[in-house]
């Protein structure tokens, strides 16, 4: 089930929302595909990537999620086993900048991938200004 935050304005309550799906061939995924904009004063507490279809590039598959330029401050290069379908979860604490966007980035080496899909879920707490 894909879920949305009930109200991004709820203060002090951890919420889970579906940030979006990322596939090996999505437009812009090699540089960072925008999934969802966060509310101001959001603190990310956990992230989950559900690899529903394994990524199958010839040598390496790297899927990261973040709000920074490298798209890796939430789920980094070693947090997801992209070549194996499954659920990958990480406790974290990321203070999102005002107007921050959750982005996913997929890079590969070797033979180009022909498959790979993951759903991204984010847990966060919104704090008043």
KOLBAZA-365664 format. One record per residue: residue number from 1; residue in one letter; chain; y, x, z of N, C-alpha, C in turn. Coordinates in steps of 0.001 Angstrom, whole numbers, plus 500000, padded with zeros to 6 digits. Layout:
<pts>
+-----+---------+--------+--------+--------+--------+--------+--------+--------+--------+--------+--------+
| num | residuo | cadena |     nY |     nX |     nZ |    caY |    caX |    caZ |     cY |     cX |     cZ |
+-----+---------+--------+--------+--------+--------+--------+--------+--------+--------+--------+--------+
| NUM |       a |      A |      Y |      X |      Z |      Y |      X |      Z |      Y |      X |      Z |
...
+-----+---------+--------+--------+--------+--------+--------+--------+--------+--------+--------+--------+
</pts>
This chain:
<pts>
+-----+---------+--------+--------+--------+--------+--------+--------+--------+--------+--------+--------+
| num | residuo | cadena |     nY |     nX |     nZ |    caY |    caX |    caZ |     cY |     cX |     cZ |
+-----+---------+--------+--------+--------+--------+--------+--------+--------+--------+--------+--------+
|   1 |       x |      A | 498835 | 500839 | 500000 | 500000 | 500000 | 500000 | 501240 | 500893 | 500000 |
|   2 |       x |      A | 502137 | 500614 | 499094 | 503409 | 501339 | 499041 | 504377 | 500622 | 499960 |
|   3 |       x |      A | 505041 | 501368 | 500846 | 505937 | 500760 | 501820 | 507346 | 501302 | 501678 |
|   4 |       x |      A | 508309 | 500460 | 501961 | 509711 | 500856 | 501992 | 510199 | 500759 | 503422 |
|   5 |       x |      A | 511213 | 501514 | 503756 | 511822 | 501394 | 505084 | 512377 | 499988 | 505212 |
|   6 |       x |      A | 512217 | 499391 | 506386 | 512699 | 498026 | 506570 | 514212 | 497977 | 506597 |
|   7 |       x |      A | 514821 | 499000 | 507148 | 516271 | 499053 | 507238 | 516656 | 500499 | 507529 |
|   8 |       x |      A | 517229 | 501178 | 506555 | 517600 | 502572 | 506751 | 518613 | 502739 | 507874 |
|   9 |       x |      A | 519221 | 501639 | 508339 | 520226 | 501731 | 509382 | 519675 | 501680 | 510797 |
|  10 |       x |      A | 518389 | 501401 | 510970 | 517819 | 501328 | 512311 | 517930 | 502690 | 512976 |
|  11 |       x |      A | 518490 | 502714 | 514163 | 518755 | 503966 | 514854 | 517653 | 504286 | 515858 |
|  12 |       x |      A | 517198 | 505528 | 515849 | 516281 | 506010 | 516870 | 514851 | 505535 | 516748 |
|  13 |       x |      A | 514509 | 504852 | 515687 | 513148 | 504368 | 515477 | 512542 | 505102 | 514296 |
|  14 |       x |      A | 511378 | 505714 | 514513 | 510729 | 506402 | 513400 | 510236 | 505367 | 512402 |
|  15 |       x |      A | 510523 | 505615 | 511145 | 510106 | 504724 | 510071 | 509309 | 505505 | 509035 |
|  16 |       x |      A | 508405 | 504823 | 508401 | 507628 | 505378 | 507294 | 508072 | 504680 | 506025 |
|  17 |       x |      A | 508272 | 505455 | 504969 | 508528 | 504820 | 503686 | 507865 | 505607 | 502563 |
|  18 |       x |      A | 507599 | 504905 | 501490 | 507025 | 505484 | 500289 | 508167 | 506103 | 499494 |
|  19 |       x |      A | 508157 | 507431 | 499370 | 509232 | 508116 | 498644 | 509039 | 508031 | 497141 |
|  20 |       x |      A | 507784 | 508018 | 496685 | 507524 | 507911 | 495262 | 506273 | 508646 | 494849 |
|  21 |       x |      A | 506016 | 508570 | 493572 | 504845 | 509200 | 492979 | 505298 | 510362 | 492102 |
|  22 |       x |      A | 504468 | 511384 | 492035 | 504772 | 512527 | 491176 | 503516 | 512858 | 490373 |
|  23 |       x |      A | 503701 | 513044 | 489078 | 502594 | 513378 | 488180 | 502889 | 514711 | 487500 |
|  24 |       x |      A | 501835 | 515361 | 487048 | 501943 | 516681 | 486421 | 502899 | 516703 | 485236 |
|  25 |       x |      A | 503061 | 515570 | 484557 | 503862 | 515540 | 483333 | 505133 | 514708 | 483460 |
|  26 |       x |      A | 505580 | 514415 | 484672 | 506821 | 513672 | 484864 | 508016 | 514472 | 484353 |
|  27 |       x |      A | 508978 | 513778 | 483796 | 510204 | 514416 | 483342 | 510916 | 515061 | 484524 |
|  28 |       x |      A | 511264 | 516333 | 484399 | 512017 | 517047 | 485417 | 511206 | 517569 | 486582 |
|  29 |       x |      A | 509895 | 517370 | 486581 | 509081 | 517770 | 487728 | 509038 | 519287 | 487912 |
|  30 |       x |      A | 509222 | 520054 | 486859 | 509177 | 521521 | 486969 | 510400 | 522083 | 487699 |
|  31 |       x |      A | 511479 | 521319 | 487757 | 512682 | 521773 | 488445 | 513003 | 520934 | 489675 |
|  32 |       x |      A | 512340 | 519804 | 489832 | 512537 | 518933 | 490991 | 512856 | 517512 | 490580 |
|  33 |       x |      A | 511872 | 516647 | 490679 | 512036 | 515234 | 490346 | 512549 | 514488 | 491577 |
|  34 |       x |      A | 513656 | 513767 | 491432 | 514192 | 512989 | 492546 | 513291 | 511792 | 492826 |
|  35 |       x |      A | 512923 | 511645 | 494097 | 512092 | 510524 | 494506 | 512899 | 509443 | 495212 |
|  36 |       x |      A | 513686 | 509819 | 496228 | 514407 | 508825 | 497034 | 515604 | 509479 | 497707 |
|  37 |       x |      A | 516695 | 508742 | 497807 | 517870 | 509220 | 498545 | 517720 | 508787 | 499998 |
|  38 |       x |      A | 518010 | 509705 | 500915 | 517934 | 509414 | 502343 | 519269 | 508890 | 502863 |
|  39 |       x |      A | 519225 | 508136 | 503944 | 520486 | 507719 | 504555 | 521148 | 508910 | 505238 |
|  40 |       x |      A | 522422 | 508787 | 505531 | 523111 | 509841 | 506283 | 522481 | 509968 | 507665 |
|  41 |       x |      A | 522485 | 511170 | 508199 | 521969 | 511453 | 509544 | 520485 | 511137 | 509690 |
|  42 |       x |      A | 519712 | 511456 | 508684 | 518264 | 511253 | 508745 | 517593 | 512554 | 509172 |
|  43 |       x |      A | 516620 | 512425 | 510050 | 515822 | 513555 | 510503 | 514378 | 513279 | 510108 |
|  44 |       x |      A | 513834 | 514104 | 509236 | 512457 | 513921 | 508766 | 511524 | 514513 | 509803 |
|  45 |       x |      A | 510536 | 513726 | 510224 | 509620 | 514155 | 511280 | 508208 | 514433 | 510787 |
|  46 |       x |      A | 507845 | 513860 | 509658 | 506510 | 514100 | 509108 | 506515 | 513721 | 507637 |
|  47 |       x |      A | 505652 | 514370 | 506881 | 505491 | 514058 | 505463 | 504007 | 513999 | 505134 |
|  48 |       x |      A | 503665 | 513119 | 504214 | 502285 | 512960 | 503779 | 502269 | 512938 | 502253 |
|  49 |       x |      A | 501402 | 513748 | 501671 | 501157 | 513709 | 500232 | 499714 | 513256 | 500035 |
|  50 |       x |      A | 499538 | 512225 | 499252 | 498199 | 511722 | 498946 | 497918 | 512068 | 497486 |
|  51 |       x |      A | 497090 | 513081 | 497276 | 496719 | 513477 | 495919 | 495636 | 512504 | 495469 |
|  52 |       x |      A | 496014 | 511594 | 494573 | 495069 | 510582 | 494102 | 494261 | 511073 | 492902 |
|  53 |       x |      A | 494858 | 511948 | 492110 | 494184 | 512593 | 490986 | 494481 | 514080 | 491084 |
|  54 |       x |      A | 493450 | 514890 | 491168 | 493621 | 516332 | 491339 | 494413 | 516939 | 490174 |
|  55 |       x |      A | 495284 | 517884 | 490503 | 496027 | 518630 | 489490 | 495099 | 519716 | 488955 |
|  56 |       x |      A | 495093 | 519916 | 487644 | 494061 | 520783 | 487060 | 494581 | 521868 | 486120 |
|  57 |       x |      A | 495715 | 522463 | 486431 | 496189 | 523600 | 485627 | 495178 | 524731 | 485731 |
|  58 |       x |      A | 495154 | 525592 | 484724 | 494142 | 526626 | 484626 | 494084 | 527632 | 485758 |
|  59 |       x |      A | 495215 | 528117 | 486240 | 495214 | 529167 | 487259 | 495753 | 528672 | 488594 |
|  60 |       x |      A | 496991 | 528204 | 488617 | 497558 | 527717 | 489876 | 498263 | 526384 | 489691 |
|  61 |       x |      A | 498215 | 525586 | 490747 | 498930 | 524322 | 490838 | 499738 | 524390 | 492123 |
|  62 |       x |      A | 501027 | 524113 | 492043 | 501855 | 524144 | 493247 | 502740 | 522891 | 493260 |
|  63 |       x |      A | 502533 | 522063 | 494280 | 503333 | 520864 | 494474 | 504073 | 521013 | 495793 |
|  64 |       x |      A | 505391 | 520878 | 495751 | 506209 | 520976 | 496958 | 507137 | 519766 | 497028 |
|  65 |       x |      A | 507619 | 519492 | 498240 | 508529 | 518370 | 498464 | 509648 | 518856 | 499377 |
|  66 |       x |      A | 510882 | 518503 | 499041 | 511978 | 518937 | 499893 | 513309 | 518332 | 499529 |
|  67 |       x |      A | 514299 | 518701 | 500324 | 515677 | 518287 | 500076 | 516532 | 519472 | 499639 |
|  68 |       x |      A | 515966 | 520669 | 499702 | 516710 | 521880 | 499336 | 516553 | 522186 | 497846 |
|  69 |       x |      A | 517218 | 523222 | 497381 | 517186 | 523570 | 495958 | 515788 | 523924 | 495465 |
|  70 |       x |      A | 514966 | 524528 | 496328 | 513602 | 524897 | 495945 | 512608 | 523759 | 496132 |
|  71 |       x |      A | 513068 | 522643 | 496671 | 512209 | 521468 | 496912 | 510991 | 521825 | 497756 |
|  72 |       x |      A | 511191 | 522604 | 498829 | 510022 | 523032 | 499602 | 510226 | 523063 | 501113 |
|  73 |       x |      A | 511310 | 522467 | 501598 | 511553 | 522532 | 503037 | 510853 | 521422 | 503832 |
|  74 |       x |      A | 510182 | 520507 | 503159 | 509410 | 519463 | 503845 | 507919 | 519762 | 503715 |
|  75 |       x |      A | 507424 | 519853 | 502512 | 506050 | 520291 | 502239 | 506144 | 521536 | 501362 |
|  76 |       x |      A | 505687 | 522666 | 501892 | 505803 | 523942 | 501193 | 504597 | 524257 | 500328 |
|  77 |       x |      A | 504592 | 525464 | 499812 | 503579 | 525877 | 498839 | 502152 | 525881 | 499381 |
|  78 |       x |      A | 501970 | 526007 | 500677 | 500605 | 526042 | 501223 | 500220 | 524760 | 501963 |
|  79 |       x |      A | 501040 | 523720 | 501871 | 500768 | 522490 | 502620 | 499889 | 521475 | 501890 |
|  80 |       x |      A | 499745 | 521622 | 500586 | 498957 | 520677 | 499786 | 497940 | 521467 | 498975 |
|  81 |       x |      A | 496702 | 520988 | 498953 | 495682 | 521555 | 498063 | 495662 | 520670 | 496816 |
|  82 |       x |      A | 496463 | 521046 | 495852 | 496717 | 520205 | 494686 | 495482 | 519940 | 493832 |
|  83 |       x |      A | 494556 | 520884 | 493805 | 493362 | 520749 | 492981 | 492267 | 519903 | 493596 |
|  84 |       x |      A | 492537 | 519339 | 494772 | 491542 | 518506 | 495460 | 492193 | 517201 | 495889 |
|  85 |       x |      A | 491636 | 516086 | 495439 | 492145 | 514779 | 495860 | 491974 | 514652 | 497366 |
|  86 |       x |      A | 492965 | 514101 | 498021 | 492909 | 513940 | 499467 | 494284 | 513693 | 500047 |
|  87 |       x |      A | 494336 | 513627 | 501373 | 495579 | 513354 | 502088 | 495999 | 514598 | 502853 |
|  88 |       x |      A | 497250 | 515002 | 502674 | 497780 | 516205 | 503295 | 499023 | 515820 | 504098 |
|  89 |       x |      A | 498973 | 516059 | 505397 | 500037 | 515636 | 506304 | 500597 | 516837 | 507048 |
|  90 |       x |      A | 501910 | 516790 | 507311 | 502550 | 517890 | 508035 | 503623 | 517336 | 508971 |
|  91 |       x |      A | 503529 | 517731 | 510239 | 504597 | 517471 | 511199 | 505711 | 518459 | 510869 |
|  92 |       x |      A | 506948 | 518006 | 510925 | 508066 | 518869 | 510597 | 509313 | 518369 | 511304 |
|  93 |       x |      A | 510387 | 519072 | 511180 | 511680 | 518590 | 511656 | 512727 | 519128 | 510702 |
|  94 |       x |      A | 513200 | 518251 | 509826 | 514189 | 518640 | 508822 | 515392 | 517723 | 508963 |
|  95 |       x |      A | 516526 | 518328 | 509251 | 517770 | 517560 | 509302 | 518289 | 517441 | 507878 |
|  96 |       x |      A | 518316 | 516233 | 507374 | 518749 | 516020 | 505996 | 520275 | 516007 | 505930 |
|  97 |       x |      A | 520820 | 516707 | 504987 | 522270 | 516726 | 504786 | 522738 | 515350 | 504330 |
|  98 |       x |      A | 524002 | 515084 | 504490 | 524565 | 513806 | 504075 | 524284 | 513575 | 502589 |
|  99 |       x |      A | 523689 | 512442 | 502276 | 523369 | 512112 | 500887 | 522185 | 512873 | 500313 |
| 100 |       x |      A | 521353 | 513462 | 501173 | 520213 | 514260 | 500698 | 519220 | 513413 | 499915 |
| 101 |       x |      A | 518581 | 514062 | 498973 | 517577 | 513400 | 498143 | 516236 | 514093 | 498343 |
| 102 |       x |      A | 515187 | 513296 | 498485 | 513826 | 513827 | 498533 | 513434 | 514130 | 497094 |
| 103 |       x |      A | 512980 | 515364 | 496857 | 512562 | 515755 | 495513 | 511169 | 516368 | 495577 |
| 104 |       x |      A | 510428 | 516205 | 494500 | 509102 | 516819 | 494381 | 509135 | 517753 | 493180 |
| 105 |       x |      A | 508456 | 518886 | 493337 | 508426 | 519892 | 492271 | 506978 | 520310 | 492041 |
| 106 |       x |      A | 506575 | 520331 | 490778 | 505226 | 520791 | 490418 | 505356 | 521933 | 489432 |
| 107 |       x |      A | 504763 | 523072 | 489780 | 504727 | 524213 | 488869 | 503277 | 524627 | 488671 |
| 108 |       x |      A | 503015 | 525242 | 487544 | 501650 | 525603 | 487183 | 501626 | 526896 | 486394 |
| 109 |       x |      A | 500478 | 527557 | 486419 | 500267 | 528730 | 485567 | 498894 | 528607 | 484933 |
| 110 |       x |      A | 498694 | 529380 | 483903 | 497431 | 529310 | 483169 | 497473 | 528149 | 482194 |
| 111 |       x |      A | 496300 | 527646 | 481845 | 496207 | 526501 | 480941 | 496961 | 525325 | 481542 |
| 112 |       x |      A | 497766 | 524644 | 480723 | 498546 | 523507 | 481214 | 497654 | 522408 | 481772 |
| 113 |       x |      A | 498141 | 521778 | 482813 | 497414 | 520665 | 483426 | 497329 | 519485 | 482465 |
| 114 |       x |      A | 496262 | 518740 | 482607 | 496090 | 517491 | 481857 | 495956 | 516312 | 482803 |
| 115 |       x |      A | 495989 | 516577 | 484104 | 495876 | 515525 | 485114 | 496557 | 515980 | 486390 |
| 116 |       x |      A | 496868 | 515022 | 487226 | 497438 | 515299 | 488533 | 498467 | 514261 | 488928 |
| 117 |       x |      A | 498201 | 513575 | 490038 | 499121 | 512565 | 490557 | 499065 | 512595 | 492080 |
| 118 |       x |      A | 500230 | 512482 | 492710 | 500298 | 512399 | 494167 | 501368 | 511394 | 494573 |
| 119 |       x |      A | 501104 | 510681 | 495665 | 502077 | 509784 | 496271 | 502649 | 510484 | 497495 |
| 120 |       x |      A | 503949 | 510328 | 497715 | 504621 | 511000 | 498828 | 505178 | 509947 | 499791 |
| 121 |       x |      A | 504870 | 510141 | 501071 | 505365 | 509278 | 502142 | 506152 | 510131 | 503124 |
| 122 |       x |      A | 507225 | 509580 | 503646 | 508094 | 510302 | 504575 | 508278 | 509477 | 505846 |
| 123 |       x |      A | 508166 | 510149 | 506985 | 508509 | 509560 | 508281 | 509868 | 510141 | 508663 |
| 124 |       x |      A | 510793 | 509299 | 509119 | 512099 | 509809 | 509505 | 512699 | 508946 | 510606 |
| 125 |       x |      A | 513699 | 509523 | 511272 | 514488 | 508830 | 512276 | 515938 | 508913 | 511848 |
| 126 |       x |      A | 516642 | 507804 | 511914 | 518050 | 507784 | 511591 | 518853 | 507802 | 512888 |
| 127 |       x |      A | 519841 | 508677 | 512971 | 520662 | 508847 | 514169 | 522100 | 508441 | 513810 |
| 128 |       x |      A | 522776 | 507711 | 514691 | 524156 | 507284 | 514355 | 525115 | 508477 | 514313 |
| 129 |       x |      A | 526162 | 508324 | 513550 | 527189 | 509369 | 513434 | 528031 | 509420 | 514687 |
+-----+---------+--------+--------+--------+--------+--------+--------+--------+--------+--------+--------+
</pts>
